[in-house]
Amino acid sequence: MKITYTEIYAFSIPMVPFAIATGTMDYAQNVLIRIYTDDGVTGTGECSAFPMIVGETQQTCIAVAKDLAALFKDKDPLDIEARLEEMDHYIAGNTTIKSAYDMALYDICAQVAGLPLYAYLGGQKKQITTDITVGIDTPEKMAYLAQQFKENGALTLKVKVGKDAKTDIERIRAIRAAVGTEVKIRLDANQGWSFGAAEAALTAMKDLGIEFCEQPMRYYDDPLVKRLKSATSIPLMADESCYHPRDVANVVNSGFDYINIKLAKSGGIYKALQIADNAARLGTACMMGGMLESRVALTAMTHLVMAADNITFYDMDTCLLGHTQDPVLKGVEINRYQLTLPIPESTGLGVEIDPVFLEGCSCWRV
C-alpha cells in the first residue's frame, strides 16, 4: 500500500467567543487531513490550533501540512513509526499538525485490520462522561452558566481561572453556591497565576470542594510546585508542563499529582499512549483533554481513552465550547455529556464529514 495524495482543508468552525487566562478564541482554527492510498483506503485526521498554548495557528499548520503531504507521497501508511519519525526528522515541534497526520495513519491501519480504532489499539469499550468548561467571565455570569450546565445534566465542571486571584476566588465561590455540593469542580489556570497568586487562590478555595487545579503556574515555575503543594490540599495537574513522553518523569518529580494529555501537545495518538504508559508506571493518573476540535478528533480521543486504562479523567468537551456548526455527520455521539461510539461499529476511526461544509472550506491537494 502506498500514499497517493493528501487533501488539506482549512476546517474553520465558527463559535461563540471562548476565554481562558491567556486569550480568547472566536473560531476553531482547525485543519482536516485526508490521506488517500492506492488501495482505495482513506484516512482522516483533524487538529485544532490553539496558538496561545502550543504556538501554532491554522495557517502555520496548513503550511507544514503541505510539506508533510509531499514527504509522505508514495510511502507506506501502515508503517506508522517510520512515518512519525520522518515528520520529527523533517521539522521540530509543530505537534498540532503532526497529530492530524498521526490520526489519519491510525485510521488507515485500523481499517486495513478490519477493526474499530479502539480495538486496533488493544482497548475495550467503556463509559465516558466528560466535564464541561466554564470560560472566564464575571462571577455572576459564570455562576449562571454553571447552573445551566447542572440543569442540563453536568456532573463535573471545569472552570477557567488564572487572570486575577481575588476575582477567581469570587468566581469559584459564586459557582459553588449556584451548583451546590453534588457537582464536582475542577480548576484550570492555564499558567495564569504567579506563585503568590496561586497560593492565595488555592488556600482560599480549600473548603470549596475542588477536585484538582490544572497548571496553576507557568511551566518554568515547576520547581515551585512542591512548595505550592505544601500550602494547599488541592491536587495539581500538569498540562502545559507535559508535552512529550520524556516530560512525564519531570512533572511527577516536580510534585504534580496528575497529567493532562492532549493530541495537539503530544503530536498524536502514538505519543499520547506513551505518555499514559509512562505515567502509569509512576502511579500517576491522566486526563484526556483537547483544544477546540470537532467530533472528528473527539472520536479519535474516545477510541484512545478506551485503550488507555490510566486515563481516568475526561475533559472531552471540545465541540461543546461554543461551536455554532457541527460539520460531522457520523462520529462519537454526545448525549448529556455521555460520549458513545455509534452502532453499528465501523472499522477505523468511523467518521463521516458533511460534504456541504467541506465545499465551503479552502482545500489543497498535494
C-alpha beads as a LAMMPS data file, in Angstrom:
LAMMPS data file: protein, C-alpha beads

366 atoms
365 bonds

1 atom types
1 bond types

-500.0 500.0 xlo xhi
-500.0 500.0 ylo yhi
-500.0 500.0 zlo zhi

Masses

1 110.0

Atoms # bond

1 1 1 0.000 0.000 0.000
2 1 1 1.206 3.493 -0.878
3 1 1 0.017 7.013 -0.200
4 1 1 -1.057 8.641 -3.452
5 1 1 -2.049 12.119 -2.293
6 1 1 -3.341 14.134 0.644
7 1 1 -6.139 16.688 0.908
8 1 1 -5.705 19.531 3.385
9 1 1 -8.711 21.582 4.472
10 1 1 -8.900 24.826 6.415
11 1 1 -11.545 23.355 8.702
12 1 1 -12.691 26.599 10.350
13 1 1 -15.657 26.282 12.699
14 1 1 -17.446 29.434 13.891
15 1 1 -18.069 29.638 17.602
16 1 1 -19.161 31.814 20.467
17 1 1 -16.007 33.546 21.825
18 1 1 -14.306 31.411 24.473
19 1 1 -11.950 32.995 27.024
20 1 1 -9.109 31.469 29.035
21 1 1 -6.337 33.154 31.041
22 1 1 -4.058 33.596 28.015
23 1 1 -6.541 34.749 25.368
24 1 1 -9.884 34.431 23.599
25 1 1 -10.820 32.307 20.568
26 1 1 -13.766 33.303 18.359
27 1 1 -13.487 30.426 15.891
28 1 1 -11.901 26.994 15.964
29 1 1 -8.665 27.121 13.956
30 1 1 -8.880 23.530 12.779
31 1 1 -7.280 21.624 9.909
32 1 1 -8.661 18.444 8.358
33 1 1 -6.384 15.900 6.667
34 1 1 -7.408 13.143 4.274
35 1 1 -4.717 10.678 3.229
36 1 1 -5.566 8.663 0.094
37 1 1 -3.956 5.339 -0.832
38 1 1 -3.631 3.231 -3.959
39 1 1 -5.766 0.518 -2.308
40 1 1 -8.757 2.837 -2.001
41 1 1 -8.469 3.246 1.780
42 1 1 -8.665 6.842 3.020
43 1 1 -7.507 8.016 6.437
44 1 1 -8.984 11.083 8.146
45 1 1 -7.390 13.259 10.803
46 1 1 -8.081 16.622 12.405
47 1 1 -6.222 19.038 14.631
48 1 1 -7.153 22.266 16.376
49 1 1 -4.574 25.041 16.583
50 1 1 -4.552 26.939 19.864
51 1 1 -1.711 29.459 19.385
52 1 1 -1.685 30.720 22.968
53 1 1 -0.760 27.244 24.220
54 1 1 1.020 25.242 21.516
55 1 1 2.321 28.110 19.371
56 1 1 0.713 27.059 16.095
57 1 1 -2.004 28.776 14.077
58 1 1 -4.255 27.394 11.408
59 1 1 -2.030 28.974 8.759
60 1 1 1.209 27.502 10.131
61 1 1 -0.499 24.116 10.330
62 1 1 -1.582 24.338 6.699
63 1 1 1.890 25.381 5.545
64 1 1 3.563 22.476 7.338
65 1 1 0.784 20.099 6.263
66 1 1 1.689 20.708 2.609
67 1 1 5.312 19.807 3.265
68 1 1 4.351 16.675 5.181
69 1 1 1.991 15.601 2.409
70 1 1 4.848 15.821 -0.089
71 1 1 7.099 13.936 2.329
72 1 1 4.591 11.069 2.652
73 1 1 3.790 10.654 -1.023
74 1 1 4.437 7.093 -2.284
75 1 1 5.259 5.937 1.265
76 1 1 3.651 3.061 3.190
77 1 1 0.937 4.388 5.550
78 1 1 0.936 1.156 7.559
79 1 1 4.457 1.791 8.861
80 1 1 3.309 4.372 11.405
81 1 1 6.542 4.523 13.370
82 1 1 8.559 5.288 10.234
83 1 1 6.133 7.978 9.093
84 1 1 6.070 9.665 12.517
85 1 1 9.855 9.538 12.699
86 1 1 10.044 11.166 9.256
87 1 1 7.860 14.040 10.456
88 1 1 10.035 14.627 13.505
89 1 1 13.215 14.487 11.432
90 1 1 11.762 16.897 8.895
91 1 1 10.606 19.574 11.346
92 1 1 10.838 20.048 15.093
93 1 1 7.755 20.840 17.172
94 1 1 4.563 21.524 15.201
95 1 1 2.841 18.828 17.226
96 1 1 -0.634 20.103 16.383
97 1 1 -0.493 19.413 12.649
98 1 1 1.515 16.241 13.245
99 1 1 -1.358 14.952 15.377
100 1 1 -3.729 15.166 12.400
101 1 1 -1.388 13.037 10.267
102 1 1 -0.888 10.580 13.136
103 1 1 -4.682 10.227 13.431
104 1 1 -5.172 9.670 9.706
105 1 1 -2.460 6.995 9.637
106 1 1 -4.060 5.153 12.554
107 1 1 -7.414 5.373 10.766
108 1 1 -5.902 3.648 7.737
109 1 1 -4.184 0.943 9.805
110 1 1 -7.334 0.090 11.742
111 1 1 -9.417 -0.041 8.548
112 1 1 -6.932 -2.405 6.921
113 1 1 -7.006 -4.566 10.067
114 1 1 -10.813 -4.617 9.892
115 1 1 -11.164 -3.249 13.420
116 1 1 -12.566 -0.170 15.124
117 1 1 -9.658 2.011 16.197
118 1 1 -10.093 1.297 19.922
119 1 1 -9.853 -2.451 19.242
120 1 1 -6.845 -1.965 16.959
121 1 1 -5.181 -0.162 19.887
122 1 1 -5.983 -3.100 22.189
123 1 1 -8.803 -1.402 24.067
124 1 1 -12.351 -2.180 25.108
125 1 1 -15.491 -0.086 25.190
126 1 1 -16.091 1.813 28.417
127 1 1 -18.330 4.574 29.692
128 1 1 -17.009 8.093 29.189
129 1 1 -18.573 11.136 30.803
130 1 1 -16.918 14.437 30.011
131 1 1 -16.807 17.530 32.136
132 1 1 -17.979 20.838 30.662
133 1 1 -15.933 24.020 30.777
134 1 1 -16.974 27.405 32.113
135 1 1 -14.919 30.122 30.416
136 1 1 -13.663 33.235 32.175
137 1 1 -16.264 35.952 32.749
138 1 1 -17.746 37.820 35.688
139 1 1 -18.544 35.706 38.766
140 1 1 -22.259 36.253 38.169
141 1 1 -22.194 35.157 34.522
142 1 1 -20.011 32.161 35.270
143 1 1 -22.296 31.060 38.100
144 1 1 -25.340 31.388 35.831
145 1 1 -23.685 29.290 33.109
146 1 1 -22.607 26.690 35.664
147 1 1 -26.189 26.431 36.878
148 1 1 -27.378 25.920 33.291
149 1 1 -24.835 23.140 32.796
150 1 1 -26.008 21.453 36.001
151 1 1 -29.632 21.614 34.857
152 1 1 -28.527 20.005 31.584
153 1 1 -27.080 17.050 33.475
154 1 1 -23.446 18.016 34.014
155 1 1 -21.774 16.149 36.850
156 1 1 -18.383 17.865 36.623
157 1 1 -17.452 21.456 35.788
158 1 1 -14.047 22.588 34.635
159 1 1 -13.702 26.285 35.467
160 1 1 -11.202 28.583 33.795
161 1 1 -9.326 30.847 36.196
162 1 1 -5.896 32.490 36.267
163 1 1 -6.473 36.160 35.453
164 1 1 -6.826 37.668 38.936
165 1 1 -6.634 35.588 42.093
166 1 1 -9.025 37.727 44.118
167 1 1 -11.711 37.643 41.434
168 1 1 -11.028 33.964 40.793
169 1 1 -11.899 33.219 44.409
170 1 1 -15.153 35.122 43.955
171 1 1 -15.838 33.206 40.750
172 1 1 -15.478 29.800 42.383
173 1 1 -17.460 30.772 45.465
174 1 1 -20.296 32.003 43.245
175 1 1 -20.244 28.821 41.168
176 1 1 -20.194 26.554 44.200
177 1 1 -23.131 28.447 45.681
178 1 1 -25.028 28.098 42.398
179 1 1 -24.496 24.367 41.799
180 1 1 -24.411 23.032 45.352
181 1 1 -22.132 20.327 46.646
182 1 1 -23.044 17.424 44.374
183 1 1 -21.316 18.815 41.257
184 1 1 -17.546 18.367 41.016
185 1 1 -15.460 21.456 40.259
186 1 1 -12.069 21.376 38.572
187 1 1 -9.917 24.459 38.018
188 1 1 -7.726 25.322 35.047
189 1 1 -5.478 28.358 35.402
190 1 1 -3.671 27.878 32.055
191 1 1 -0.416 29.103 33.644
192 1 1 -2.082 32.383 34.567
193 1 1 -1.074 32.704 38.230
194 1 1 2.209 33.643 39.837
195 1 1 3.275 31.534 42.812
196 1 1 1.851 34.100 45.224
197 1 1 -1.458 34.298 43.381
198 1 1 -1.738 30.517 43.155
199 1 1 -1.008 30.120 46.856
200 1 1 -3.563 32.776 47.811
201 1 1 -6.272 31.434 45.498
202 1 1 -5.912 27.750 46.324
203 1 1 -5.616 28.382 50.036
204 1 1 -8.835 30.410 49.957
205 1 1 -10.597 27.668 47.968
206 1 1 -9.576 24.759 50.209
207 1 1 -13.115 24.287 51.555
208 1 1 -14.913 24.651 48.217
209 1 1 -14.588 21.004 47.186
210 1 1 -12.080 21.438 44.345
211 1 1 -11.167 18.136 42.663
212 1 1 -7.854 19.474 41.299
213 1 1 -6.238 22.554 39.787
214 1 1 -4.703 22.290 36.350
215 1 1 -1.450 24.116 35.536
216 1 1 -1.639 26.875 38.175
217 1 1 1.686 28.492 37.183
218 1 1 3.969 28.852 34.173
219 1 1 5.779 25.699 33.122
220 1 1 9.081 27.270 34.089
221 1 1 7.783 27.581 37.660
222 1 1 7.647 23.794 38.026
223 1 1 10.402 23.927 40.703
224 1 1 7.832 25.760 42.878
225 1 1 5.143 23.080 42.588
226 1 1 6.178 21.161 45.702
227 1 1 6.224 24.403 47.666
228 1 1 2.725 25.198 46.414
229 1 1 1.518 21.710 47.337
230 1 1 2.762 22.209 50.890
231 1 1 0.485 25.259 51.150
232 1 1 -2.700 23.675 49.795
233 1 1 -4.562 20.372 49.955
234 1 1 -5.885 20.734 46.384
235 1 1 -4.222 18.258 43.970
236 1 1 -2.364 19.728 40.988
237 1 1 -2.437 18.592 37.375
238 1 1 0.243 19.270 34.752
239 1 1 -0.873 20.464 31.335
240 1 1 1.494 22.883 29.602
241 1 1 4.329 21.315 31.611
242 1 1 3.917 17.975 29.785
243 1 1 4.097 17.692 26.006
244 1 1 6.271 14.641 25.394
245 1 1 6.621 11.175 26.966
246 1 1 10.014 12.213 28.315
247 1 1 8.338 15.059 30.261
248 1 1 6.378 12.635 32.443
249 1 1 9.132 11.826 34.946
250 1 1 9.988 15.511 35.298
251 1 1 6.436 16.629 36.098
252 1 1 5.902 13.766 38.524
253 1 1 9.193 14.561 40.264
254 1 1 8.137 18.216 40.376
255 1 1 5.170 17.216 42.501
256 1 1 2.204 17.184 40.111
257 1 1 -0.476 14.663 41.032
258 1 1 -1.967 14.165 37.550
259 1 1 -1.189 14.809 33.869
260 1 1 -3.421 16.215 31.115
261 1 1 -2.825 14.575 27.726
262 1 1 -3.786 16.425 24.548
263 1 1 -3.233 15.230 20.997
264 1 1 -2.209 18.726 19.902
265 1 1 0.565 18.724 22.516
266 1 1 1.802 15.144 22.160
267 1 1 1.724 15.027 18.369
268 1 1 -0.990 12.389 18.201
269 1 1 -2.162 9.012 19.414
270 1 1 1.234 7.269 19.324
271 1 1 2.948 9.537 21.836
272 1 1 -0.237 10.128 23.835
273 1 1 -0.280 6.407 24.609
274 1 1 3.389 6.575 25.580
275 1 1 2.637 9.438 27.989
276 1 1 -0.167 7.419 29.563
277 1 1 2.065 4.345 29.853
278 1 1 4.955 6.291 31.394
279 1 1 2.588 7.918 33.874
280 1 1 1.054 4.557 34.779
281 1 1 4.474 3.164 35.634
282 1 1 4.917 6.071 38.054
283 1 1 1.447 5.665 39.550
284 1 1 0.135 8.933 38.097
285 1 1 -3.349 9.074 36.588
286 1 1 -4.021 11.077 33.427
287 1 1 -6.809 13.103 31.854
288 1 1 -7.792 13.247 28.194
289 1 1 -8.085 16.880 27.205
290 1 1 -8.381 18.814 23.986
291 1 1 -8.485 22.169 22.284
292 1 1 -11.458 23.120 20.081
293 1 1 -11.646 20.015 17.916
294 1 1 -14.800 18.885 16.133
295 1 1 -16.281 15.428 16.530
296 1 1 -13.629 14.110 14.114
297 1 1 -10.745 14.397 16.587
298 1 1 -13.112 13.884 19.522
299 1 1 -13.944 10.478 18.047
300 1 1 -10.232 9.656 17.958
301 1 1 -9.870 10.738 21.599
302 1 1 -12.765 8.455 22.521
303 1 1 -11.082 5.486 20.859
304 1 1 -7.819 6.417 22.585
305 1 1 -9.174 6.515 26.128
306 1 1 -10.790 3.123 25.597
307 1 1 -7.269 1.783 25.049
308 1 1 -5.589 3.537 27.989
309 1 1 -6.705 2.430 31.455
310 1 1 -4.552 5.109 33.079
311 1 1 -6.667 7.886 31.525
312 1 1 -9.336 8.215 34.192
313 1 1 -10.372 11.879 33.914
314 1 1 -12.245 13.141 30.840
315 1 1 -12.112 16.755 29.685
316 1 1 -13.531 15.977 26.259
317 1 1 -15.940 18.854 25.709
318 1 1 -14.047 20.269 22.722
319 1 1 -17.037 20.798 20.428
320 1 1 -19.348 21.794 23.277
321 1 1 -17.450 25.023 23.965
322 1 1 -19.469 27.220 21.663
323 1 1 -19.254 25.657 18.176
324 1 1 -22.172 27.082 16.211
325 1 1 -21.882 24.425 13.471
326 1 1 -21.294 20.672 13.550
327 1 1 -19.542 19.569 10.337
328 1 1 -19.599 15.864 11.277
329 1 1 -22.364 13.516 10.120
330 1 1 -21.032 10.351 11.760
331 1 1 -18.715 10.029 14.735
332 1 1 -18.799 9.969 18.511
333 1 1 -22.263 10.785 19.850
334 1 1 -22.788 13.164 22.787
335 1 1 -25.847 12.910 24.999
336 1 1 -25.886 14.959 28.210
337 1 1 -22.078 14.747 28.462
338 1 1 -22.008 10.988 27.804
339 1 1 -19.763 10.041 24.872
340 1 1 -20.533 6.872 22.909
341 1 1 -19.332 5.434 19.623
342 1 1 -22.066 4.854 17.028
343 1 1 -23.626 1.434 16.475
344 1 1 -23.128 -0.486 14.259
345 1 1 -19.379 -0.066 14.641
346 1 1 -17.222 0.998 11.747
347 1 1 -13.652 -0.028 11.095
348 1 1 -11.001 2.595 11.721
349 1 1 -11.954 5.964 13.119
350 1 1 -15.521 5.730 11.837
351 1 1 -16.227 9.355 10.979
352 1 1 -18.128 10.963 8.128
353 1 1 -17.911 14.674 7.344
354 1 1 -20.626 16.858 5.876
355 1 1 -19.652 17.377 2.198
356 1 1 -21.616 20.629 2.115
357 1 1 -19.487 22.033 4.943
358 1 1 -16.298 20.924 3.171
359 1 1 -17.358 22.735 -0.001
360 1 1 -17.061 25.980 1.916
361 1 1 -13.541 25.200 3.159
362 1 1 -10.341 26.106 1.342
363 1 1 -8.621 22.930 0.174
364 1 1 -5.184 21.963 -1.081
365 1 1 -4.303 18.647 -2.749
366 1 1 -0.678 17.505 -2.555

Bonds

1 1 1 2
2 1 2 3
3 1 3 4
4 1 4 5
5 1 5 6
6 1 6 7
7 1 7 8
8 1 8 9
9 1 9 10
10 1 10 11
11 1 11 12
12 1 12 13
13 1 13 14
14 1 14 15
15 1 15 16
16 1 16 17
17 1 17 18
18 1 18 19
19 1 19 20
20 1 20 21
21 1 21 22
22 1 22 23
23 1 23 24
24 1 24 25
25 1 25 26
26 1 26 27
27 1 27 28
28 1 28 29
29 1 29 30
30 1 30 31
31 1 31 32
32 1 32 33
33 1 33 34
34 1 34 35
35 1 35 36
36 1 36 37
37 1 37 38
38 1 38 39
39 1 39 40
40 1 40 41
41 1 41 42
42 1 42 43
43 1 43 44
44 1 44 45
45 1 45 46
46 1 46 47
47 1 47 48
48 1 48 49
49 1 49 50
50 1 50 51
51 1 51 52
52 1 52 53
53 1 53 54
54 1 54 55
55 1 55 56
56 1 56 57
57 1 57 58
58 1 58 59
59 1 59 60
60 1 60 61
61 1 61 62
62 1 62 63
63 1 63 64
64 1 64 65
65 1 65 66
66 1 66 67
67 1 67 68
68 1 68 69
69 1 69 70
70 1 70 71
71 1 71 72
72 1 72 73
73 1 73 74
74 1 74 75
75 1 75 76
76 1 76 77
77 1 77 78
78 1 78 79
79 1 79 80
80 1 80 81
81 1 81 82
82 1 82 83
83 1 83 84
84 1 84 85
85 1 85 86
86 1 86 87
87 1 87 88
88 1 88 89
89 1 89 90
90 1 90 91
91 1 91 92
92 1 92 93
93 1 93 94
94 1 94 95
95 1 95 96
96 1 96 97
97 1 97 98
98 1 98 99
99 1 99 100
100 1 100 101
101 1 101 102
102 1 102 103
103 1 103 104
104 1 104 105
105 1 105 106
106 1 106 107
107 1 107 108
108 1 108 109
109 1 109 110
110 1 110 111
111 1 111 112
112 1 112 113
113 1 113 114
114 1 114 115
115 1 115 116
116 1 116 117
117 1 117 118
118 1 118 119
119 1 119 120
120 1 120 121
121 1 121 122
122 1 122 123
123 1 123 124
124 1 124 125
125 1 125 126
126 1 126 127
127 1 127 128
128 1 128 129
129 1 129 130
130 1 130 131
131 1 131 132
132 1 132 133
133 1 133 134
134 1 134 135
135 1 135 136
136 1 136 137
137 1 137 138
138 1 138 139
139 1 139 140
140 1 140 141
141 1 141 142
142 1 142 143
143 1 143 144
144 1 144 145
145 1 145 146
146 1 146 147
147 1 147 148
148 1 148 149
149 1 149 150
150 1 150 151
151 1 151 152
152 1 152 153
153 1 153 154
154 1 154 155
155 1 155 156
156 1 156 157
157 1 157 158
158 1 158 159
159 1 159 160
160 1 160 161
161 1 161 162
162 1 162 163
163 1 163 164
164 1 164 165
165 1 165 166
166 1 166 167
167 1 167 168
168 1 168 169
169 1 169 170
170 1 170 171
171 1 171 172
172 1 172 173
173 1 173 174
174 1 174 175
175 1 175 176
176 1 176 177
177 1 177 178
178 1 178 179
179 1 179 180
180 1 180 181
181 1 181 182
182 1 182 183
183 1 183 184
184 1 184 185
185 1 185 186
186 1 186 187
187 1 187 188
188 1 188 189
189 1 189 190
190 1 190 191
191 1 191 192
192 1 192 193
193 1 193 194
194 1 194 195
195 1 195 196
196 1 196 197
197 1 197 198
198 1 198 199
199 1 199 200
200 1 200 201
201 1 201 202
202 1 202 203
203 1 203 204
204 1 204 205
205 1 205 206
206 1 206 207
207 1 207 208
208 1 208 209
209 1 209 210
210 1 210 211
211 1 211 212
212 1 212 213
213 1 213 214
214 1 214 215
215 1 215 216
216 1 216 217
217 1 217 218
218 1 218 219
219 1 219 220
220 1 220 221
221 1 221 222
222 1 222 223
223 1 223 224
224 1 224 225
225 1 225 226
226 1 226 227
227 1 227 228
228 1 228 229
229 1 229 230
230 1 230 231
231 1 231 232
232 1 232 233
233 1 233 234
234 1 234 235
235 1 235 236
236 1 236 237
237 1 237 238
238 1 238 239
239 1 239 240
240 1 240 241
241 1 241 242
242 1 242 243
243 1 243 244
244 1 244 245
245 1 245 246
246 1 246 247
247 1 247 248
248 1 248 249
249 1 249 250
250 1 250 251
251 1 251 252
252 1 252 253
253 1 253 254
254 1 254 255
255 1 255 256
256 1 256 257
257 1 257 258
258 1 258 259
259 1 259 260
260 1 260 261
261 1 261 262
262 1 262 263
263 1 263 264
264 1 264 265
265 1 265 266
266 1 266 267
267 1 267 268
268 1 268 269
269 1 269 270
270 1 270 271
271 1 271 272
272 1 272 273
273 1 273 274
274 1 274 275
275 1 275 276
276 1 276 277
277 1 277 278
278 1 278 279
279 1 279 280
280 1 280 281
281 1 281 282
282 1 282 283
283 1 283 284
284 1 284 285
285 1 285 286
286 1 286 287
287 1 287 288
288 1 288 289
289 1 289 290
290 1 290 291
291 1 291 292
292 1 292 293
293 1 293 294
294 1 294 295
295 1 295 296
296 1 296 297
297 1 297 298
298 1 298 299
299 1 299 300
300 1 300 301
301 1 301 302
302 1 302 303
303 1 303 304
304 1 304 305
305 1 305 306
306 1 306 307
307 1 307 308
308 1 308 309
309 1 309 310
310 1 310 311
311 1 311 312
312 1 312 313
313 1 313 314
314 1 314 315
315 1 315 316
316 1 316 317
317 1 317 318
318 1 318 319
319 1 319 320
320 1 320 321
321 1 321 322
322 1 322 323
323 1 323 324
324 1 324 325
325 1 325 326
326 1 326 327
327 1 327 328
328 1 328 329
329 1 329 330
330 1 330 331
331 1 331 332
332 1 332 333
333 1 333 334
334 1 334 335
335 1 335 336
336 1 336 337
337 1 337 338
338 1 338 339
339 1 339 340
340 1 340 341
341 1 341 342
342 1 342 343
343 1 343 344
344 1 344 345
345 1 345 346
346 1 346 347
347 1 347 348
348 1 348 349
349 1 349 350
350 1 350 351
351 1 351 352
352 1 352 353
353 1 353 354
354 1 354 355
355 1 355 356
356 1 356 357
357 1 357 358
358 1 358 359
359 1 359 360
360 1 360 361
361 1 361 362
362 1 362 363
363 1 363 364
364 1 364 365
365 1 365 366
